Amino acid sequence: MNTRTFGRTGWQVSEIGFGAWGIGGGQWGGADDAESMAALHKALDCGITFFDTADVYGDGLSERLIARLRRERSEPFFVATKAGRRLNPHTANGYNAANLTAFIDRSLKNLETDRIDLVQLHCPPTDVYYRPEVFQALDDLVVAGKVRHYGVSVERVEEALKAIEYPNVQSVQIIFNAFRLRPAELFFEVAMRRQVAVIARVPLASGLLSGKFSRATEFPADDHRAFNREGAGFDRGETFSGVDYETGLETVEHLRPLVPPGATLAQFALKWILSFEAVSCVIPGARRPSQVEDNARAANLPPLSAQTLAAVQEIYDDRVRPLVHHRW
């Protein structure tokens, strides 16, 4: 497994990480804890050292499973969690020092640790990025020793650019994949200049870029891929990267001929993301050991050619850009 520098933190993290939303069970049609633990162990076996979770994934279950992994294994690894989505209603005013401290205290307990490696604001309302007191509260949590570093998870490029104006924001987690290319424009350039780590999330567009779905695929009613296609539960861009499902299926067929021999479409999609120097880590989700292995193998693919990268850009420009580029 290759490693990359994680912004200004001094960390060297695996370029492929582990996205732990799915092992929380909620909004992905359920999960089996034994299988989830097997997947987490397989991640360490594959050299993965960066695990991304959140306090709302399974109401803390995902964090607790990662704590169990740390008990059961001796290898060091980094844990990034998120805070803010426990707010109800989810408003900018809720992002205050008292609430953030309470959320982080709960995550400390779930993760069975005295200090969290990385805490990220969890896709807060845009107005939060214009409130310096929110970032001061995070600074205070660092000083208190509860948090090593902090960053943000964003929906929009504009939010990412605003967030990294704050000097102690160490990382930005953002949706970036072959269906969502806008971050590679201005944001990546600014992030590299300021030495801000970039975590690429939803790298397979909720599984669309695995190439395993069809028009006949059915998702459980409690799976966000069934109920959130129009944004009924949360930001529409989190599901299939905001791309209409039918359009996504058609676009996948245009991408498929670009996959190198011996690779899967999902591995190709991950390797494409890693072709961008600004990306510190990509965090595909996995709920089974076999998925983890398949994801990790993407790191070993040969570099993609300039012609292949240009072809992906052309497919995006022709088929996807009008649907998503202006929105996120």
N, C-alpha and C positions, 0 to 999 in steps of 0.2 A: 504494500500500500504506500503510495506517495504521500508526502506531507507538504503543507503550505503554511506560510507565515500568516498568523491571524492578527492582522492589523498592527497596532503598536503594543500589543500585550506581551510580546516575546514568546507566545505559544507557537509550537509547531503542531498542527492538527492534521488528521487524515483528510485528504481532499474529498473523500466520500464519507459522510457521516450517517447517522441513524436518526430519522425523523420518527418521533414516538407518539404522534397523534393517534395512529391506528391501534397501538397496543392499549390505549385508554378505553377502547371499545365504543365509546359514544360517537355517533355520527358516521360510523363506518360499518354498521351492521353487526356490532358485537365482536368480542375477541375472547380467546381462551388464554388464561394466565400462564398455564404450563407451556403452551406454544410460544407465547410472548417471551417468556424467560429463555426458552431455547433460542429464539431469534436474537435476543440480547447477547447471550453467550457466543453465538455464532459471529456476531459483529466483532467482538473482541478477538475471536479466533482469526478473523479476516484482517485484523490490523486497524479496525475502525476505533478512533479515539475521541470522537465528538458526538455527543448525544443531545438532541434537542427535544425538549418537552415543554409542558405548560401546566399551571396549577389547575386548569379546567379540563384537561384531558382525562376523562373518566373520573372527574371530581377528585383529582389527586392520585388516582390509581397509577397512571403512567410514571409519576414521580416516585411512588413507593416501589414500583418494580425496578426502577433504576437504582434506588437505594439498596434493594436486595441484591442486585448485580454487584454493587460495590462490596457488599458483605461477602459474597461468594467468590470473588476474584481478587487477585492481588495486583493486577496490572493497573497502572494509572490511566485515567481518562478524564475528559472534560465534560461537564454537564452545564447546559444552558437551559434555563427555564424562562417562563414569561409570567407577567402579572398584569392584571387590569380587567380581564374579561369576566371576573367574578362580580363585577359591578352590575347592579340591576336597579334602576336603568343604567345602561352603559353610556355615561355622559362625561364630558370633559371635567366637570366640577368634581367628579368622583376620584379623579387622579390627584389626590392630595397626600400630604405626608402621612397622615394617620392611616388612611386606607392602604397605601403602598407598604407601609411598615407591617400592617396586619397581614397582608397577602404574603409578604416575604417571610415573616415569622412562621406562617403556615407551611410554606414551601421548605423552609429549613427543617421543620419537623418531619415532613413527608420524605425529604431526601436524606434525613438522618445525618446532617452535617452542621457544622458551626458557621460555615461560610460558603456561599454559592459562587461558583466560578463566574457565571454570566447571567444577569437578569435582564430581560428585554421587556419593554412596554409592549403589550399585546394588541397591536393594531388599534390604537386609541383613536378617538375622533380627531380630525385634523386640527382643531383648535388647541389641542394639548401641546402641539409642537411650537406654539406661540406663547407658551407659559413658562418662563424661566424658572418659576418656583417649583415646577415638577422636576426639573433636572437638578435643582438644588437639593430636593428631597432625596434623589438618588445619590448625589454626592455625599449627603449626610450618612446614608446607609453604607457607603464605602468606608467613610471615616469610622463609623461604628463597628466595622469589621464583619458585617453581615454579608457583604457582597464584595467580590474581588473587582469585577468590572460590570459595566452596564451598556446596553445598546437598545435598539428599537426593532420592532417588527412592523412593517408598514404595508399599506395597500397600494399607495401611489408614489410615483417617482418624486413628485413635488414634496411629499412628506419626508422622503429620504433626504433630499437636498436640504430641507429646513433642519432636520434633526442633526445633521453633521456640522451645522454651524455651532453647536454646543461642544466645547472643547473636550469633554470627557466621554462623549459617545464613542464607544470603541467599535461598534459593529452595527450593521444594518442587515436585517433579514428581509428579503423581498422576493416576490414571485418572478422567476426567470427561467424560461424554457423556450423551445422552438415555436411555441404559440404566443410568447410574450417577450418580445425583443427590445422594448423601449428602454429598459434599464441600461442596456449596452451603449446607449448614446451618451448623453451628458453625464449621467450619474456615475457610471463606472470611472470615467475620467477624473471626476472630482474626488471620488472615494479613494482612488489610488494616490492622488496628489496629497490627500490628507491622511493617508495611511489608515484608512478605516476598513475593517474587515467586512466582507460581503458574504452573507450566507444565502445561497440560492434555494428557495423553498418551492414546493409544488413542482418539482422538476419534471415529473411525468404527466403533468396536467390531470391530476386525479386518476391516473391510470390510462388515460386516452393514448398517451405516447408509448404505452407498452405494446400497442398493436393487437391486444388480446380481446378488445371489445367489438361488438357488432350491433346492428340495429335490433337484434333479438336479445341482447344482454339485458337482464333485469336486475335491479338493485333493491335490497330490502328497504322497506318504508322508512326506517330510521337511519338510512345511509344518506349523507348529504348529497350524493350524486343522484338521488331520487327526488329529494325535497327542496334542494337549494339551487336548482338550475336557473331560476329567475331571481334569486336573492331573497327567498322567503325567510331563511333562517339567519343569514349573515351576508357579508359582501359577496355578490355574485361571482366576483373574480376569483374566489377561493375554490370554486367548483369548475373543473375543466378549464381553468384559467380564464373563465368568462366567455369561452368560445361555445357557440351553439353546438350541441352534441352531433347533429348530422353533419355539419360543416367540419367538425373535428375528425369524424370518421373518414370523410372524403380526403381531408388534408393528409391524414396518416398514410393513405395509399400513395400519395405523391412523395412522401418522405421515404417510404419503405425501400425503393430502389437504391437509395443512397447508403444503406446499411452495409458495412464491409462484411466479407465472407467470415462465417464463424461467430458473428456477433448477433445479438438480438436487437430489435428496435429500441427497447428500453436502454440497453447498454449504449447504443449509439446516441440516444437522446442525452444521457448523462455525460458521455465523452464530449458531446458538442458543447455543453455548458462549461466543462473544464477546459475548453479551448480558449476561454477568456481569462486573461491574466488577473483581472480584478477579482475574480471569484476565489474566496478563501476556502469554501467548503460547500458541497451540495448535499442536501439532506433528504434523500428519497425515503419514503416510509416503507416499513416492512413488518409483517406480522408472523412470518414463517421463516425458519432458517434458510430454506431454499431461495427465498426472495432476497435475503441478505447476501448470500453468496453471489447470486446473479448481479446484484447491484455492485458489489465490490469488484467483480471482474471487469467492470467498465474502466477502472483505473488503469488496467493493463493493456487496453487497446492501443494500437499505434496512433500517433497524432493524425487528426483529420486534415485532409489537404485543403488548400485555399479554395480550390474549385468546389469541394464539398460544402465548405462554409458559405460560399457565395450561393450555392444552390439552395441551401436552407433559407438564406435571406430572401431569395427570389420567391420561393414558395410562400413564405410569410407575407411578403409584400403583395403578392397576387391574391392570396386567399384569406389571410387572417387580419392583416393590418387594419382594414376598414372596420372590423368588428371590435377591436380592443385597444388600438394604439392611442386613441384620443381619450380613453376612459381611465387608464391606469398608468 
